[in-house]
Amino acid sequence: MRLRGWIGITLAFMGSEAAAAATAPVTVYYLHGTVRCVTCIVMEDVTNRTVRDAFGDLLAEGVLALEAVDYDQPDNAHFLDDFDLEMPAVVLAASAGDTLTAWRRLDRTWELSHLQADLERYITDETRAFVREVLGEEYAP
């Protein structure tokens, strides 16, 4: 499966990591539609803060990237099929160049959306395990 056009995504909250997203071997995506509920916005915020706090060193090194993507935008609609999405989700994706090599959708984010500490722990644990699986122990803090 190939990620079609993913390098041109407009980043909603990335700041200085924008350039790293195109080359990072692992990306944490928060995928959402244009119309968003309060819970969607909170989940994006928790995902953003959690990944930055737990994996700031990997973000700075360009090993990990963090992206928010509006899948309702025509250029991003492929994400619905790429990650088998039916609703907003957090997805961990590994790539080599523009080829998707592995991915994991974090399906419990909605279940944990109103339990912030549990959601933070879930995102941290799943991201750490995914990074370890695709990159090895040395990249899993």
Secondary structure, 3 states (H helix, E strand, C coil): CECCCHHHCCCCCCHHHHHHHCCCCEEEEEEECCCCCHHHHHHHHHHHHHHHHHHHHHHHHCCEEEEEEECCCHHHCHHHHHCCCCCCEEEEEEEECCEEEEEEECCCCCCCCCCHHHHHHHHHHHHHHHHHHHHCHHHCC
